[in-house]
Amino acid sequence: MHTTCRSLEGTRRALYIGGRFVEPKSGRYIPSFDPTTAEPWYELADAGPEDVDDAVAAARAAFTDPAWRRMTQSDRGKLVRRLAELILANAEELALMETRDNGKLIKEMRAQMRAMPDSYTYFAGMADKLQGDTIPVNKLDMLNFNLREPLGVVGMITPWNSPLMLLTGTLAPCLAIGNTVVIKPSEHATASTLALAELVAEAGFPAGVVNVVTGNGATAGEALTRHPGIAKFVFTGSTETGSRIAANAAKNLVPCQMELGGKSPHVVFGDVDIERTVNGVVAGVFAAAGQTCVAGSRCFVEASIYDRFVEALVARTGRIAVGHPMEEATDIGPLALSAQLAKVEGYVASGLRDGARLAAGGKRPQAAGLDKGWYFEPTVLADARNDMGFMREEIFGPVVGVVPFASEDEMIAMANDTRYGLASGVWTSDIDRAMRFATRIDAGTVWINTYRAAAYMSSNGGFKQSGYGRRGGFDVMREFSRSKNVVIDY
Ligand code: NAD
């Protein structure tokens, strides 16, 4: 990889189309900010419709080029494995870029980058396993079978919170199966995706198999989602943007896979070990300063232990170290965007107006060195109600609302009373209770006595307005391939 985090400083990053970096025809560049200082550190191209046309044309040409189309399955798998090796070899640089772009902890980004190659290797194994099936037909001397083939050009639009990790579960299988892609990363964190494009070239993928168009959602994103040359969109981001993208895609009847926002319930029964559970709840909501789609931001606690639990939660929250993301001792870094900080402050204020009690946090930290960045203290709003505004909307910041419940029925009704259905967690020592919760909750993922554990070997995704389509596991082979029916009369 030629670009490093240091060499990026103060530069302008071009678009990556057809195997090379090209200046945007739009002529526009926009800054990418460092969340610890609120200062710009490089500029990225803001692609327009002409640039998007070029990227889709390059991906289309690569899809039909014999260099890719006629590559054997096992050779495609080898390329994906080679990419895995290069990601591992460049893990430190990729981690530095993401931390600088989105302010997430360097230790977390390092762990993500080191784990990512395993998932590329897993999906690489799908290259030679895509197979169709033979089906009976009610007539003699006829053969009826389904071929499985790649879709074409897949458009991928990613958020800023874990750009490469969130790309893995779709990019790796798409490449293994033989699709080509156009990626539009978030304008707030493009550095690592452009660096990945360099690694794709270094791995030996033909030019045009992976293209990256950067820029604002309203410009580059809109142009891509209105493009008729895309076979499928994969979107990870907010529910509002997802709905807009699905509407654009529908005009060309392009299917989508949607991984959207959440407002996940975290349920604590009276029979738990309070210390262990508090640690789990804290990690589940405050990880990455609350900027995870699965954040367990609505915490329902059985009335019998409510006061003791809130006290322990507040004490544990008070020990969370807010600080610079490059420091080992830091538990929570800054929020990624200034708009995000304003949104968090607004929701905390509205929660207090609605009658919730500020039990911990609630403001920007005063410590020296944190005054310029977009930092916010981890915040507990106790004695909340599920119908308060801040309990209805995704905050995407370090804020948890705590609500007491008296019965399982009451808790399930509140937990399911949300437009989202991404994830959920339950803490109890009673397996029957845990299983009742698992079967009654409307959420794509249920964690029992743990939270945020995930594996690329299992398929997952959201319910309701948290999205549709599945990532991970063997299901993705069907998500990124199509079936063609062939009938022979012999
Ligand atoms: P966002 O919706 O603001 O932006 C996501 C991407 O969409 C960016 O690349 C952006 O440029 C693009 N975009 C914005 N407007 C567009 C438009 N009109 N047309 C096309 N593209 C457009 O989301 P964000 O703030 O970057 O990320 C945070 C959100 O992502 C949260 O809601 C979070 O829950 C969600 N998320 C979901 C998952 C999941 O797996 N379910 C994972 C991570 C993040």
Residues whose N, C-alpha, C, O or C-beta is under 5 A from the ligand:
A	BS01	NAD	I157 T158 P159 W160 K184 P185 S186 E187 G215 N216 G217 A218 G221 E222 T225 T236 G237 S238 T239 T241 R244 E259 L260 G261 G262 C293 S466
